[in-house]
Amino acid sequence: MGVGGHFWDLLKPYARTEDFDFLRDKRVAVDLSFWIVQHETAIRAHTRNPHLRLTFFRTINLFSKFGAFPVFVVDGTPSPLKSQARIARFFRASGIDLSSLPVAEEGVSVERNRAFVKFIKECVELLELLGMPILKAKGEAEALCAQLNKEGQEPFECYNISHVEAGIGLKRRHLIAISLLVGNDHDLNGVQGIGIDTALRFVKCFSEDEILTRLSEIGRGNTLPFQYLGDSVPSSHKNSPKKKIPHCSLCGHPGSKKVHLKLACDNCSSSTRDGCMQKPAGFKCNCSSCDLDRLSKEQKKNENWQIKVCQKIAMEQNFPNAEIVEMYLSNNNGDFSGGGPNLAWKGPQTEMLELKEMKSKRKKSGLEAGGTPLNSESPTTRSVQLSIKEFYRSSKVLTQAKMGENLAESSENSIGSLKGKQKTSSPTLSKSVRRRLLFG
């Protein structure tokens, strides 16, 4: 389930690279569709049945070489909300201009590519013969892989959620909220005018328990009071009237310039000269009054930014989509009974392979014995082919007879040529010589 706005670039610094030993004695969930998509771009034009070849060798490597226990997951019925994203991907893979992209009919799930479904079916059949466990998801295979990981059935591949939480302070519901704001496979557009940086800063304003509820309230047009993430203005100063404390225009410290010209302030006291020193460029006073004033301005600026983001969210219709939220929060992405999926790794079913091989041999032997194949030739075609063969056969006989006469006449001239001509008329002529005799 893709997320827009360069979402994975945000998480990339927290990825953990592991070697092959990391997979040993672990169950590894494999999205079978992802493997088949890889063969489309890598080896499709270079080998026969590349999807079967790739699936076979990767499975053998995972199981025997790396010591892992692969669990293959296939997609179920795709959500109608993902139809537009799937159409766009098909256009990009086919090299079709996206400007002519049609709009998917609302509520109708676009059927999967027939060739792709055929590849999946053949790979599943191969994996079953190899004894590998295969699970079918209700919708997205990725969702079922995540569920298996959460339940402890499979190890997390490269991204550890604890590292993400420690690095950027985001948990699962925060990540879901970001995907809703920047766009995902089930809602390509997201919220107009909100990118990954804005979404990241905005979701941090709320805790994990309240973020999705707050988004729903904002989507209904309710502007919420926000809690400033930095140091907030003390409550004792919020309702008090603002008092302008005079500052010296010469040194910038509290007090008046008139007084400071006569006697230097505590911050500018110097034994070498009377009065205050000239303040440098970019000077900022660090008195409590100035600190409080800067904090109040920063908080007001942040509140205005949050209100603008809320206004953008409120302009989106049906945001957030309850169906997408329910789908992303679901912990039941497979049809399992009891305590979860029953995973078992069996030996290769060689008897099934032998049975298929026997059927194939019987079919071939039947054809060789005179059996009629399904795509047999019509009588007209066979008669035409026979006529052609008879023509070349008769032509070959006439040509050989004529060549024999010529050789007989010329044999009287010399003994050496007689031997060559006898060799030419021999029935043991090479294939290349016979071809030259036939076609001149």
N, C-alpha and C positions, 0 to 999 in steps of 0.2 A: 504494500500500500504506500505509494509514493507521497511525499510531502514536498510542497514547493518552497520557494524562497531561499534556496541554497541551505536547507535545513541540515543536511548531512555535513556541510562544511562547518557548521557550528559544533557538531559533535566529534568531528574528526580528530581534534587534539586529544580526545579522551579514549581513542581506540587503542586496544592492546594487541600487539602482534605476538602470535604464538607459533612455535615450530610444530612439526608433525607429531612429536611425542605427546603433545597436549591432548591429542585425540585418542590416545591408547586407552582401551577399556572404558570408553565413554560412549553414550548413545548420542548420535548426531542426527538432528532433524534436517531433512533435505527437501526443499521445495522443488519438486520434479520439473515444474514448468520453467524454472530459472535455468536448469541445465539445458533444456531443449532450446530456449531462447539463445543461449550461448552458442549452440551448434549452428544456429542460423547465421551468426555473424563470423564464425571462426572457420569451420571445416566443411560447410555444406557443399561447396563446389569442388571439393578435393577428394571425396570418398563416397562410397555407396552406403546408403542408410546411415548417415552420420549420427542421427539421434540414438540409434541402437548401439553404434560403436562407442560413442561417448559415454552412454549410460553403463554399458558393460564394463569398460576399462576403469571408469571412476569407481564403480561399485566394488570391483575386484581390489583396487588399490586401497579403498577405505577399509574393507573388511580384512584382507589378508596382509597387506603391506603396513598399514598404519594401525591396525588392531582396533579399529572403531566399529561400532554397531550402528549402521545407518538405518534410519526410519524414514521412509519416503512418504511425503504428504502431497496429495493432488487437490486441485481446486474443485469446489463444488459449483453450485449455481451462482453466477456473479450477480451482484446487486445492480438494479437498474440505475442507481446513482453513479455507477462507474462507467456507464456506456460511453459517455462523451470522451473520457480519458482513453478508453480502449480504441475508439475510432481514431483518435488523434495519433496514437501509437502505431496503428496499422498504416495510416497515411505516411508517417515518417519512415517506417520500415520499407514501404513500397516506393518511396521517393516522390510521393504526390504532394503538390503544393497545399499547405494547410489553409490557404485563403479560400479554397473550395470545400472546406470541412463542413459537412452537414450537421444539423442540430438533431441530437438523438431525441426520439419520441419519449415524452415524460412517462415514467412508470413502466416502461417496456425494456426488458433486458436484451441487449444485442447478442445474438448467437455467436459462439466462438468460431474461429476459423476452422473449416472442416479438415484441412490438412493438419492443423495443429492438434485437433482432437484425435485424429488418426495416429499421429506421432505419440501422443500420450498413451493411447490404448495399446500400441505396440510395445512401448517401454514398460508399461504395467505388466503386460504378459511376460516379458523377458524377466522382470524382477520377481514375479511370482515363481517362475521356473527356477530362479536362483535361490528361492527360499527367503526372500527379504520381506519384512512386514511393511504393509502399505495402508495408510489411513486416508480417508476422504473427508475433507472439510465441508462444513455447511456452505461456506462462501469462499473466503480467501484462505489459501494455504498458509500464507504468512501469519495470519491470525492464529491458526491452530499451532504452528511452530512456536509462537510466543506463549501460547497457553501451556504447551508441553514443558517449555522452559520454566514457566512460573510454578508449575506443579512439581518441578524437580525431575521430570522425565528426561529432559535433555539439557546439556550444558549450554550456557550462553556463548555465542560464537566469538565475537571480537569486542563488543561494547558492553562494559559492565555498568549496570545502572547506578551502583554505589559511586563509581568514579564520576559519572555524569552529575549526580546529586552534589557531590563534594566540589566539583569544578565550577558548575554554573548555577547550582542551587535549584535545579528543576527536578520534579518528580513526575510520576506517570500522568496525572491529570494536567499538570502544567504542559507536558509535551502534547497531549491531546488538544489543549486549548491553542497552542501555537499552530498545530496542523489545521485547526478550524479557521484561524485568522489569516494565515498565509496561503491556504489552499492545499488540497490533497486530491487523490484520485477520484474521490466521490464528490468533490466540489472544487473544480479546477481554479475558480477565480478567488475564493476566499473573500476577504474584505478589501475593497478597493482602497488603495493608498496606504496599506499597512504591509511593511516588509518584515524580514526576519528580525532586524534590530529593534524595530518598534514593538513587535509582538513579544520579544524576549523581555524588554524593559517593562511592558505593560503587565504581563502575567506575574511578574515578580511582586507586583503590588498586592497580591492576594496569596493566601495560604492554599495548599493543595485541596483541602476540604471544601473551600468556598469558591474556587476559581470558576468552575463550570456553572454554578448557581448564579454567580455574579454576571457572567456573560449572558445568561438567559435574561436576567433583569435588565441589563443594558440593552439587549436586543429588543426588549419591549418598550424602550424609550425612557427608562428610568436612569437619570444621572446620579451616580452614587457618590457619597462622601468618601474621599480616599485618605489613606494613612500615608504620610510622607515617609519614605524609606530612610532618609538621612536623619540628622539631629533635628528634632522638631522644636518649635518655639514653645517655651514653658507656658503652661496654662495661666500663670499669674500675670503674664505680659500680654496675653491675647486680647483681653478686654480693656486693658489700661490704655488711656489716650497716649498717642505717640508724642514724645517730648523731644524737640530738637536741641541737642546739646551742642553748644557752639564749639567750633574747632579753630585753631590758629591757622590762618592761611599761609603762614610762613613755614612752620614745621609740620602742620597737619595733626597735631595732638590736641586733646581737649584743652580749652581755654581760649583767651582772646589774644589777638596779635599785639594789642596795645600793652597788655601786661607782660607778654613774652619778650617784647623789645627791651623792657627794663630789666627783667629778671628771667633767666632761662627756666623752662619747665623742668619737672623731674626727669622727663625722658631725654631732654636735650642738655642737661647740665654739663658744662665743660669748664675746665680751669684755665683754658687758654684764651677765652673770649667771653664777652658778656652777651646775653640774649640767646635766642634759639638759633639752630642751624636751618638752612634752607632744605626743605624736604626733597628727596630724589624723585626722578620720574617714575611713575607707576606706584607711588607710595600708597600703602593701605594701613589705616589705623587699626590697631588690635585692641582697642578699648572695648569693654563689655557692651556699650551702646552701639558701636559700629558692628560688632559681631552679631548682635541681635537683629540689627537692621538688615545685614546681608542674609542672615538665615531666613528672615521673613520674606525677603524678595525671592530667594531661591525656592521657598515653599510655594509661594504664589505662582511662580513661573511653572513649577511642576504641576500644580493643580490645573492651570490653564491648558497645559499639554494633555493631561489626562482627560479633560473635558472634550478636547478636540478629537481624541481617539474614540471616546464614547459616542460622539456625534457621528463619526464614520461608521461605527458598528451599528448604530440605530438606523442608519439609512439602508442597511441591507435587509431585504425581505427574508422572513423565516430564518433568522439567525439567532442562535446556532440551530442547525437542523437536528431535531431530536432523534431521527433515525440514525444519523451518522454517529451521534454521541453514544447511543445505545449499542451500536455495532462495535465501536472502539472500546467500550467498557465491558463488553461481553466476555465472560470467562467460560462460555460453553460454545466452542466453535467446531465441535465434532459430534457425531451421533454415537455416543458411547453409553453402554449400560453398565450398571454396577459401579465399581470403583475406578473407572477410567478405561483407557485403551488396553487391550490385551496384546502385548508385544512378544513375539516369538520369532527366533531366527532358525530356519530349518535348512537341511541339506538340499543341494540342487536336485530337482525332480528329473533325474535322467531318464526315467521310464517314459515321461511325457515327450521328451526329446526323441527317444527311440521310436515311439509311436508315430510321431510326425515324420520322422525320417523314413519309416516303413511305408507310410501313406504316399510320400513323395516318390519313393522308388516304384511302388505299384503303379502310380500314375504314369511314370516315364516308361515302364515296361509295357503298359497297355498301349501307349502311343506307338512304341516301336513295333508291336505285334500287329499293327493295323488299326488300332483304335482311332476314333475320330475325335480330335480335340474340339473344345467348345467353339473356338474361332476357326472352324474348318473352312476350306476354300470352296467356293461355288463351283458347280460342274463346268460352267463357262470358262472360269479362270483356269481350271485344271486342263481343259481341252486346248486352250491357248498355249499354256506352258508345254503341253505335249507336242503341239505343232512346232513350237520353237525348237524343242529338243530334236524332233525328227528332222527338221530343216538342217540343223547343224550336223546331225549325224550323217545325213545324205551328202551334205557338202563335203564333209570330211572324207567320205568314201571316194567321191569323185576326184577330189584333189589328190588323194593318195594314189589313185589309179593313174591319173595324168602324170604325176611325178614319177611313177614307176616306169611308164612308157619312155619318158624323157631320159631316165637313167639307163634304160636298156639300150637305147640308141647310142648314147654317148659312151657306153661301156666298151664298144668295139674299138675305140680310139687308142686307149692305153690300159695296161694292166693295173697300174697304180690307181687310176680313176675307177676301175672296176671294183677294187676292194672298198673304196670309199662309198660307191653307190650301193654295194651289197650291204654295207653297214647301215646306210640310210634306210634301205628297204627292210631292215631287220625289224622283227616285232618287238625288240627290246630297246626301242628308241627312248631317249630321255624325255622328260616332260617338256623342257624348253624347246627341244627339236620338234616334237609333235605340235607344239603351239605355233612354231614358225611355219610348219607345213600346212597347218589348218588355216591360218590367217594371212599367209604370205609375208 
